[in-house]
Amino acid sequence: MEIKYADRVDSIKPSAIRELLKLTQQPGVISFAGGLPAPESFPIEEMKRISVKVLEEQGRSALQYSTTEGYQPLREFIAKRMNKSGIDIKSDQILITNGSQQGLDFSGKLFINEGDVVICESPSYVGALNAFRAYMPKFVEVPMDDEGMKIDDLEKALIENPKTKFIYVVPTFQNPTGRTMSIERRKQLIQLACEYNVPIIEDNPYGELKFGDEEIPPVKHFDTAGIVIYLGTFSKTFCPGLRIGWVAASPDIVRKYVLAKQGADLQTNTMSQIELAKFIELYDFDEHVERVRNIYRNRRDAMLNAMKEEFPASIKYTYPDGGMFTWVELPKGIDAADILKKSLECKVAFVPGSSFYPNGGNENHFRLNYGTMSEDLIAEGIKRLGKVLRAL
Ligand code: PMP
């Protein structure tokens, strides 16, 4: 029997790199490949106690259906935390989602008709590209430099593409490059979005994982027109397994996301939401985030110091001030997928860069995640990778 899938299914293809990445999961591989948070940062003992407490005290409601919008104490905590980062938002403008990944999928569902244009950074987060791809858009990539998306090129893209439905950005400690958009560009981005009447989707999973003292307000902070749809998550500051993220936007936009969620899964896991709210009630969340930051800061230092020692001078890379990633540029003509094959022979893995470019090309880049491995393994892995690169 021939099964007839929807046309959009053809646009979601497994990439060749995915096959290669399966090899990275072999035992003994030092992996800088996945986007996994540091498991040592998960508050396991606290969560053991909390699970029992929640079931004892609120068992019936914790195991019951709950509202689509989300658990009210959690929405209030999120709104207050966003207020602290300079965003004017109220709890009824927050929808709790099943990770920010669900917010990305809903963004595709709510905005993209086949053939519409999505403008994104070049490169961009591959999980967002895949979520949007299911709705069959055309991707227009805007080049970046160390200050993020280049604004002149963004304006050109907006002029050339009147069918643009939204601009997708990860402005702070971006996945995959680790870059952060400058404050000046954040303001210009908002200005252009207003001028061309195109919403911005600001995906900000890494903003709280900052290593320095410099305050970089989210793009949403500069938004007085209600044109920014903000996606947040507890996956990196707390843990990804609970699957708790959120959408924060103006009330009319949030209402549309609520409708999308009703059709998708009715609500986010009640138990997870109550457990997280209980953690926040009983422990100091700021202190917890500070601990997580320290882990990543030390690992960033371990990786970047080792890269300075071990990588040949012809190879460029970014120096992230937060988050989990650094982005490596090889000399033109060298394919990172070939380097991955060689580095896997010495049991070191990373993700080749081409899949982060929705329209392909740019094979001479790759992404390193310093978040998952211990400092010793980072040093050893970079030493081995340096050997492969010096032999080029
Ligand atoms: N956006 C970006 C930029 C990410 O890196 C990730 C996780 N890798 C997500 C969204 C999704 O995260 P989650 O669904 O766990 O909140």
Boltz pocket constraint, residues with backbone or C-beta under 6 A from the ligand:
constraints:
  - pocket:
      binder: B
      contacts: [[A, 35], [A, 98], [A, 99], [A, 100], [A, 101], [A, 102], [A, 125], [A, 127], [A, 170], [A, 175], [A, 203], [A, 205], [A, 232], [A, 233], [A, 234], [A, 235], [A, 240], [A, 244], [A, 245]]
      max_distance: 6.0
